[in-house]
Amino acid sequence: MELLNIECLGKSLRLESSLAGWQQLFWDNALVAEKAASAERGEGDNVLQFELHAPASTDSDAPNTLHIRLETQLQWQPFSLQYRLFINDEVVLQGQRDTHDIERQTPVSTPATHSKFSLLGIGALALKLLKSAKMIKVALAGASVAAYSWLFSFQFALALLACLVFHEYGHIRAMKYFGMKTKGIYLIPFMGGLAMSDEKINTRWQDVVIAIMGPCFGLLLSLAAMLAYWLTGNIFFAGLATMNALLNLFNLLPILPLDGGHILKSISFSLHSKVGLIACIVGAALGVFISYSLGLALLGFLLLIGSLEIVFEWRSRHQSHLLPLDRYGQIFSTVWYLLTVGALIGVIWYFAGHGDEILSLPMKILQG
């Protein structure tokens, strides 16, 4: 991940590092110094240095060799980076960075290369045009209405698309909160919806917030429909509340690429000790036990599969470019996730007790 990008002698000096401990220093996109991985994950005091040979000068006092040294003091959780740049043992720049600076930065993109004509290049261009065309959104939305109307009914198709749009809008709002440019919402027949952005995230906290805001907006829609049912007694609002809750609950399952997979992966991959891994396993086992105790067999089974997937990938967490959550972020994200899951189950549970066959269907699915 990119930790620092400053100006040095009129060109970019970029420091990249990973949780595995290696560090690389680039000057004008050329690698000039590096440090191998270490058990300390690169934390503490670090020094990277290199030399630049200047052209010969008529001034005999002007040095022909510039000694450049970057000293940093790094802490991963909570993230803090203090740096000092020396040129010939003289401090020319110093400062510090925190998590907010990492969230706001735009990673360096590689220069574009001019490739020859190829079908692959034409395909990539067509895909880019496809994603940017507004008419494609309309076409996909129309195809979704037709597909769901064929499976269910026209009224149900409109209600389902409203749930999907509200859910994806939650992702869009979170992206805009972090200053990311968005490309809108795409409705894909039989697959749901997709909120798109051209920009990449830099931290696990961004990953958690963007992922969980979709189900949170879905929860708000279910609560609004529940309130409308209480005020009007119209069974349509009750059905909308419970089916929308089921849709968002499944989206919170710890299975990638679902939102729940992103959330729990960011939390568990931010735990760097074996104690953290044990806590992840115990938490998953407790969730499975509670699910089966409440008769939610399907939910418990999918929770088990998704948790095992995350546990098996835990060793590769150091290779990620995302800044990990600090201890507060881990606890807050976990509580936020559990409260959202509990609230969605509560909505389903409430309407399942009304004795209506349609309203009890989501609970039967969870118990299947």
N, C-alpha and C positions, 0 to 999 in steps of 0.2 A: 504494500500500500504506500501511497505517496504521503510522506510526513512533512516535507518542507520543499518549497520552491521559491528561491530568492534570486536576486540579480547579483552576478559576480563578474566584474570587468565587462559589463555591457551585455552579458549573455546569461542564460538560465542555469542556475545551480540547483539540482533537484536531488533530494534524499529520499530513497525508498527503503522500506524495511518490511519484515514480516514477524509474526508472533514466534516463529522458529528461531529468531535471533539474528538472521543475516541482515546486512545493510549494504546498500549500493549507492554510490554517489555519481551523478551524471552532470557533466558540464557541457552545455550546448548539445544535449542528447547523446553525448559520448561517455561511456563508462570510464571514470578516471580513478576510482578507488572503491574497495569493497571489503566487507568483513564477513567471515564465515558464521554459520549458525552456532549458537552456544546454549548451554543449559539455562543461562540467566535471561534468555530471550532478548538480549540486547539492552536490557534495562541498566540504569546507572549511567556512569560517565563513559562516553565513547569519543574517539578521535579518528577522523578520516582526513587524509592529506594527499596532496599531489603537487607536481611542479609544472609550470608553464615556462617555456623558453621564448623570450621576446627577441625580436630581430635586433641585430647590432645597432647601437646608437652612437652618434658622434659625441654625446655627452659621456665622458669617462666615468662620471659618478652614477649614472643610471644603471641599475642592475639588469643583467641579461636573463636572469632566472628568477621567477616569482614563486615563492613557496606559499601555497594556499592550504590552510588548515581549518577544518570545521569541527568544533567541539560541541557536543550535545550532551544533555542530561535527560534521559528518557524514562518515563513511567507509563505503563500501559493502562492500569486500572486504579483510580480514574486517570484518563490520559492526560499527560503533561509533557511538553517538550520545550526545554530551554536550549538556546543555541547561541554560539558566538563564531563569527567568521573572521579569520586572521589572514592578512596578506603580509608576508615578510615579518611575522611576529607582531603586527600592529592590528588592533581590533578595528574592523571597518563596518561591521554590522552585528547587532545582537537583538534578541527578542525572545518571545515565548509563544507557544500555541496550546490550545486546549481542544476539547471535543467539538465545540461549536465551529472552530476554524476548519476542522476536518470535514464537517457536514456541509459547509458552504463552498468548499473548494471544487474546482472542475478539474478532474484528472487530465494529465497530458495525453493528447491523442497522437497516434503515430501519423507521420506525413502520408498523404495520399499518393499512391503509385499509379502510373498510367499503364494499364495492361492492354494487351492486344485484344482484338475482337474475339469473343467466345460466347457460346450458348450460355455458359454459367454466368458470365457478366450480364448478358441480356436478362437472364432470369432474376438476378439480384436487383437490377434496375427496375424490372417489372414489379417485384415484390415491394420495393421502396415506394414506387408510385401507387401501388395497391394500398399500402398502409396510410398514405397521405391523402388519398382521394376521399372527399366527403360523400360522394355518391356511393362509395362502397359501404359506408356505415348505414345508409338508408336501405341499400339492397340487402345487407345482412339482417337488418332489423325486420324487413319485410319477409325474408326467408324464415326467420325465427317465428314470426307470427303465424305463418302458414304451417310450419312444422308442428308447433305446439297445438294449433287449432286442429290439425289432422289427428294428433294423438289424443287430445282432450276435447276442448271446446274453444270457441273464439273468445268468450269471456274469461275463461281460465288462462288462455294464452296471454291476454292483455295484462291480467293480474300478475302472472309469472314474470313477464318482461318488466313490469313496474318494480317488482322485488329485485330483479337483477340490476336494473339501472340504479336503484337506490343504493344497493350494495356497492356497486362499482364507483358510484359518486363519492362514497366514503374514502375509497382509495385515492381518487382524484384530489379531494380536499387535503388529504395528508401529504400528497406529493407537492401540492402548491404551498402548503405550510413550510416545507423545506426548500422552497424556491425552485422547484424542478419544473421544467417545461413539460406540459402534458399534450397528448395528441387525441384525447377524448376517449369515449367508450365504444367498444365494438361488441355487438351481440352476435354470438356464433351459434347457429342451430345445433341443438342436442348437446352442446358443450357449455352453455352459460354465457358469461360475459368476460370482457377483458379491458382493464384500464391500462392505457399505454403511455409511456414516456420515453423520450429520446435519451434521457440522462440516466447515469448509473448512480446507485447509492454508495456511500462511503463508510457507513457505520451500521452496526447491528441494531442500534436504537432506531435508525431510520427504517430498517427492515421490519422491526416489530410494529412501529406505529403505522406504517403504510399498510401492513398486512391486517392488523387488528381493526383498523377503522372501517373496513368493509363490513365485517360482522357487527360492529357497534352500530353503524347506520342501519343495518338490517334489524337489529334489536329495537332501535327506536321506531322503525316502521311497524314492527309487531306490537309494540306497546301502544302506538297510536291507533292501530286497528282494534286492539283490545278495548281501548277507551271508546272508540266509535261503536263497538258492539254493546258495551254497557249503556250507552246513551240511546241507541236506536233499537237494540234487540235483533238487528239484522244478522242472520246466520252467515251471510257472505263475509262480513268483517271478522267473524270468529275463524272461518276457514282460512282467510288471508293471513291472520295472525299466526295460526299454528303451522301452516305450510311454509310460510316465510321463515319461521323460527327453525323448522327442520332443515330448510335449505342452508341457512347460515350456520347451524350447528354442525352439519356435515363438512362445511367449509373450514371449520376449526379443528378437524381431525388432524393429528400430527403426521400427516402424509404429504410429502412433496408431490406436485407443486401447489397444494392447497395452502390457504392462509395459515392454518394451524401448523403445518410443517415448517413454514418460514419462522413463525413465532417461537416454537419450541426448539428449533435448530439454533436460532440466534441466542436463546437463553442457555441451552446446554453447551454450545460451543464457546460461550464466554466463561465457562468454568474450567480453570486450567489445572486444578489439582485432582488427584484421585478421589478426594472427598467429594468434589463436585460431581464426578461421574457416578459415585455411589448414591448421592442425593438424587440424581436424575433417574437412576434405576429404581430406587425406593419410591420416588414420586410416581413413576409410571406404574409400578406394581400396585400402589395404593389406588390410583385411578381405575385400574382394571378391576380391583377387588370391589370398589364402591359401585362400579357399573354393573357387575354381576349381582351384587347384593340387592340393587334396586331393580333387578330383572331386565336391565338394558344389555342383553347379550351381544347384539350386533355392535353397539357402541364400544363395549369392552373389548371385543375381538379386534376391531379396527384400531383402537387405542394401543393395544398390545403390538400389532404389526408395525404401526407407525413409530412407536417408541423404540422398538428393536432396530429399525432402520437408522434412527438418529444415533443410537448407542454404537452401532457398527461403524458409523462414519466419524465418530468422535475423535479418533486418532488423527484425522486429516484436518482438524480445525486450524492448525498453525499455518496452513497453506492459504488461508483465506485473505483477501485484500481488505476485508471489513474490520473496522475498529471494534473491539469487543465491548460489551456492556460492563459497566462497573458494578460493584456489589448492590448499590441502590437500584440501578437499572434492572438487574436480574430479579430482585425481589418485587419491584413495582410491576414489571412485565408479567411475572408469574401470577401475582394477585389479580391483575387486570384480566389476564386470560381466563383464570378460574371463575371470576365473577361473571364474565360474559357468557361462558359456557353454562354456568349455573342458572343465569337468568333465562337463557334460551330454553333450557330443559324445563324450567319453571313454567314458562308460557305453554309448552307442549303438555306438561303434566296437568295444568289447570283445565285446559279444554278437554283433555282425555276423560275427565270425570263428569262431563256433561251427558254422557250416555249416547251421544250421537255417533253413528258409525263413521261418518266422514271425519269428524273432529278427533276421533280416537285413532285414526289411521296412522298419523306420525308416531304415536306411542307404540303401536303394534309393529311398526317398521323397526324402531329401536330395540324392541324386545325380540325381533325375529332371529 
